[in-house]
Amino acid sequence: MAFVLALGSGYFYFQDKYEIFGPLLIFFFLALSFGVRGYNKVKGFSFALLIFAVVSFAMTYPKLLTTWGDFQVKSLIVPLLQIIMFGMGTSMSIKDFGEVIKSPKAVFIGLVCQFTIMPIVGATLVFIFKFPPEIAAGVILIGSSPSGLASNVMCYIGKANLALSVTLTTVATLLAPFVTPLLMKFFGGELIPIDLWGMMWSIIKITILPIAAGLIFNKLFHGKTEWVDKAMPLVSMGGIALILGVITAAGRDNLLTMGAVLILVGLIHNISGYFLGYWGCRIFRLEEKSSRTIAFEVGMQNAGLASGLANEMGKVATVGLAPAVFGPMMNITGSILASYWHKNAPLKNDNVGPINEPSTQN
């Protein structure tokens, strides 16, 4: 069905019949999203394809995702993010911080890589491509954001260090209220006005408070509310899809003029994170599994948080564009890298540094 819909959408696109092309494209991505779930090698792309279906819907019917009567749909962004972060908290415990004690070197290197590589790469790319100030600020914003929950899934698939991934995601999110505003002020302060304290409070409100509430909930009701554990992943996926759809609809006109360039920049930004994150760790003699983990943590930022911050700034149609474009792309590239690494298991005794040589020690 997806193949037939692809042919149909392509035909009507070249016939300039966009009123037919749009719906066919939506159903193409939906059909493909469901279709790939039947094949183990590609089923990891299902959610990313679903996001593309939502983005296609937003580009075709933007008014349905901007206002419902007098209600501004973008006002749902922050509550949805808070629900997602609450879900993250309910799945956490103090044990998730154990990797900080067990592998302090890996945690430190991961955090330094995450909060240096991506902001620098983002600032370099917007300088090269000469984006308008608010679009450029969005690229820097997502580069300055912590890693997202999707990185944990990719680490699991890619046979990386899952415990380290969860720890890095958690610690980076907790550090974000202090680090992200400072990075934005340093790299993006000349592009748009940055309210340092206002951004800190926004991140605390969006991430720290809901996560703390989730931790308390988990402590009080652990084992008594299994339905919450089952429901939250679905709620999180639905929330992220809706958030990206709302931002796409709000910035539709800007996307039509510079969407292709943003996709290219997003791809460079994303792949640079994987490459520099991985090889930076190998230079510092981290083992293969931890290096894979930090590659995912560096390359996959929290697009939802960046979108929420753009909304808090009142610039969701401009600053929010980069998170909307980069978000689905990170899921696609992350799935490809995770699938590749899944087929190439790390050496068990790889603890010698950049070169994959078996250790001579027993």
C-alpha positions in Angstrom: 0.0 0.0 0.0 2.8 2.4 0.8 4.4 1.7 -2.6 1.1 2.5 -4.4 0.6 5.7 -2.3 4.2 6.7 -3.1 3.6 6.4 -6.8 0.3 8.3 -6.5 1.7 11.1 -4.4 4.7 11.5 -6.7 2.3 11.7 -9.8 0.1 14.4 -8.3 3.1 16.4 -7.0 4.5 16.7 -10.5 1.0 17.5 -11.8 0.9 20.4 -9.3 -2.2 19.0 -7.6 -1.1 19.6 -4.1 -4.6 19.2 -2.6 -4.4 15.5 -3.6 -0.6 15.2 -3.1 -0.8 16.2 0.6 -3.3 13.6 1.8 -1.6 10.8 -0.2 1.8 11.7 1.4 0.2 11.5 4.8 -1.2 8.1 4.2 2.0 7.0 2.5 4.0 7.6 5.8 1.3 6.0 7.9 1.2 2.9 5.7 5.0 2.7 5.7 5.1 3.2 9.5 2.8 0.3 10.1 4.4 -1.8 7.3 7.9 -1.7 8.7 6.7 -3.1 12.0 6.5 -6.5 10.4 10.3 -6.6 9.8 12.7 -6.8 12.6 15.5 -5.1 10.8 13.5 -1.9 10.1 10.8 -1.8 12.7 12.8 0.7 14.7 12.0 3.3 12.0 8.2 3.0 12.7 8.0 5.9 15.1 10.1 8.2 13.0 7.9 7.5 10.0 4.9 8.2 12.1 6.4 11.6 13.0 6.8 12.3 9.2 3.1 11.5 8.8 2.3 14.1 11.5 4.6 16.6 9.9 3.0 16.0 6.5 -0.4 16.5 8.1 0.8 19.8 9.7 2.2 21.1 6.4 -1.1 20.1 4.5 -3.6 21.3 7.1 -1.7 23.8 9.3 -4.9 25.5 10.6 -6.0 22.3 12.4 -2.8 22.4 14.5 -2.7 26.1 15.2 -6.1 27.1 16.6 -9.3 25.2 17.7 -11.8 28.0 17.8 -10.3 30.5 20.3 -7.9 28.0 21.7 -4.2 28.2 20.7 -2.9 24.7 20.2 0.7 25.7 21.0 -0.4 26.2 24.6 -0.4 22.4 24.9 3.3 22.1 24.3 4.5 22.8 27.9 1.8 20.7 29.6 2.6 17.8 27.3 6.3 18.1 28.0 5.6 18.1 31.7 3.6 14.9 31.4 6.4 13.3 29.4 9.0 14.3 32.0 6.7 13.1 34.8 6.7 9.7 33.0 10.4 9.8 32.9 10.5 10.4 36.7 8.1 7.5 37.4 10.5 5.1 35.6 13.5 6.3 37.6 15.0 5.6 41.0 18.1 6.5 42.9 19.7 3.4 41.4 19.8 5.2 38.0 22.5 7.4 39.4 24.7 4.5 40.4 26.7 4.7 37.2 28.0 8.1 38.4 29.8 6.3 41.2 30.7 3.2 39.2 32.0 5.0 36.1 32.7 8.6 37.0 35.2 9.0 34.1 32.7 8.0 31.5 29.9 10.2 33.0 32.2 13.2 33.1 33.5 12.7 29.5 29.9 12.2 28.3 28.6 15.4 29.9 31.6 17.4 28.7 31.2 16.1 25.1 27.4 16.7 25.2 27.6 20.3 26.3 30.6 21.3 24.2 30.5 19.5 20.8 26.9 20.2 19.8 26.7 23.9 20.7 30.0 24.5 18.9 28.9 22.5 15.8 25.6 24.3 15.8 27.2 27.8 16.0 29.6 26.9 13.3 26.8 25.7 10.9 24.7 28.8 11.4 27.7 30.9 10.7 28.5 29.0 7.5 24.9 28.9 6.2 24.0 32.4 7.3 20.6 31.7 8.7 18.3 34.5 9.8 18.9 35.3 13.5 15.9 33.5 15.0 16.3 30.4 12.8 20.0 30.3 13.8 19.1 30.6 17.4 16.9 27.5 17.1 19.9 25.4 15.8 22.0 26.6 18.7 19.2 25.9 21.1 18.8 22.3 20.2 22.5 21.8 20.2 22.6 23.2 23.8 19.8 20.9 25.0 20.4 17.7 26.9 20.0 14.3 25.4 16.5 12.9 24.9 14.9 9.6 26.0 15.2 8.2 22.5 19.0 7.9 23.0 18.3 5.2 25.7 16.3 3.2 23.2 19.1 3.5 20.6 21.7 2.4 23.2 19.7 -0.7 23.9 19.3 -1.6 20.3 23.0 -0.7 19.5 24.4 -2.9 22.3 25.8 0.0 24.1 26.0 0.7 27.8 22.3 1.2 28.7 23.0 2.0 32.4 25.4 4.7 31.4 22.9 6.1 28.9 20.1 6.4 31.5 22.5 8.1 33.9 23.8 10.6 31.3 20.3 11.4 30.1 19.2 12.0 33.7 22.2 14.0 34.9 22.2 16.1 31.7 18.5 16.9 32.1 19.1 17.9 35.7 22.0 20.1 34.7 20.1 21.7 31.8 18.5 24.5 33.8 21.9 25.9 34.5 24.0 24.9 31.5 21.6 25.4 28.5 20.8 29.1 29.3 24.5 29.8 29.7 25.3 28.2 26.4 22.5 30.0 24.7 23.7 33.3 26.1 27.3 32.6 25.0 26.6 31.3 21.5 23.2 32.9 20.7 23.1 36.1 22.7 23.9 38.2 19.7 21.2 36.5 17.6 18.2 37.0 19.9 17.7 38.5 23.4 18.3 35.7 26.0 16.5 36.0 29.4 19.0 33.9 31.4 16.9 33.6 34.5 13.6 33.2 32.6 15.1 30.3 30.6 16.4 28.7 33.7 12.9 28.8 35.3 11.3 27.5 32.1 13.6 24.4 32.1 13.0 23.8 35.8 9.3 24.1 35.2 9.3 21.8 32.2 11.8 19.2 33.4 13.0 19.3 37.1 9.6 19.7 38.8 7.8 17.0 36.8 10.7 14.6 37.2 10.8 15.2 40.9 7.0 14.6 41.1 7.5 11.4 39.1 10.2 10.2 41.5 8.0 10.8 44.5 5.1 9.0 42.7 7.4 6.0 42.0 8.6 6.0 45.6 5.1 6.0 47.1 3.3 3.8 44.6 6.1 1.5 43.2 4.6 -1.7 42.0 1.0 -0.6 42.6 0.3 1.2 39.3 1.6 -1.0 36.5 -0.8 0.7 34.1 1.2 3.9 34.4 4.4 2.1 33.3 2.6 0.7 30.3 0.8 3.9 29.4 3.6 6.5 29.7 5.7 5.3 26.7 2.6 5.6 24.5 1.7 9.0 26.0 5.3 10.2 25.5 5.3 9.2 21.8 1.9 10.7 21.2 3.0 13.9 23.0 6.2 14.3 21.0 4.3 13.7 17.8 1.7 16.4 18.6 4.4 18.9 19.7 6.4 18.5 16.5 3.2 18.8 14.5 2.1 22.0 16.2 5.6 23.6 15.7 5.6 22.5 12.0 2.2 24.0 11.5 3.2 27.3 13.2 6.4 27.6 11.1 5.0 26.2 7.8 5.7 29.3 5.8 9.3 29.5 7.0 9.8 25.7 6.3 8.6 26.1 2.7 11.3 28.7 2.1 14.3 27.1 3.9 13.2 23.6 4.9 15.6 21.9 2.5 18.6 23.8 3.9 17.5 23.1 7.5 17.3 19.3 6.7 20.8 19.4 5.3 22.1 21.3 8.3 20.2 19.0 10.7 21.8 16.0 9.0 25.3 17.5 9.3 24.7 18.5 12.9 23.4 15.1 13.8 26.1 13.0 12.2 28.8 15.3 13.6 27.5 14.5 17.1 27.7 10.8 16.6 31.2 10.9 15.0 32.8 13.4 17.4 31.1 11.9 20.4 32.3 8.4 19.6 35.9 9.2 18.6 36.3 11.8 21.3 35.6 9.0 23.8 38.0 6.6 22.0 40.8 9.2 22.2 40.2 9.3 26.0 40.5 5.5 26.0 36.9 4.7 26.9 35.8 1.1 26.0 33.6 0.5 22.9 30.3 0.2 24.7 30.6 3.5 26.6 31.9 5.2 23.4 28.8 4.0 21.6 26.6 5.3 24.4 28.1 8.7 24.4 27.9 9.0 20.6 24.1 8.5 21.0 23.9 10.9 24.0 25.8 13.6 22.1 24.0 13.2 18.7 20.4 12.9 20.0 19.2 16.0 21.8 15.8 16.5 23.5 13.9 18.2 20.6 10.8 18.3 22.8 12.5 20.4 25.4 14.0 22.7 22.8 10.5 23.1 21.3 9.1 24.0 24.7 11.7 26.6 25.3 11.1 28.1 21.9 7.4 28.3 22.8 8.2 29.9 26.1 10.2 32.6 24.2 7.1 33.3 22.1 9.1 32.3 19.0 7.8 28.8 18.2 7.4 29.6 14.5 11.1 30.5 14.1 13.3 29.4 16.9 11.2 26.2 17.1 11.8 25.2 13.5 15.2 23.5 14.0 13.8 21.3 16.8 10.9 20.4 14.6 13.2 19.4 11.7 16.0 17.8 13.7 13.7 15.7 15.9 12.4 13.2 13.3 15.8 13.1 11.6 17.6 12.1 14.9 15.2 9.1 15.2 16.0 8.0 11.6 19.8 8.4 11.8 19.8 7.0 15.3 17.9 3.9 14.2 20.3 3.4 11.3 23.4 3.6 13.5 21.8 1.4 16.2 20.9 -1.2 13.7 24.5 -1.2 12.3 26.0 -1.5 15.8 23.5 -4.2 16.7 25.0 -6.4 14.0 28.5 -5.6 15.2 28.8 -6.4 18.9 31.6 -4.7 20.8 34.5 -6.7 21.9 34.2 -8.0 25.4 37.7 -7.1 26.4 37.9 -3.8 24.6 39.4 -1.6 27.2 42.6 -0.4 25.5 41.5 2.7 23.7 41.0 3.8 20.1 41.9 0.6 18.4 39.7 -2.5 18.7 42.3 -5.0 19.9 41.6 -7.8 22.2 43.1 -7.4 25.7 46.0 -9.7 26.4 44.9 -10.0 30.0 42.5 -12.7 31.2 
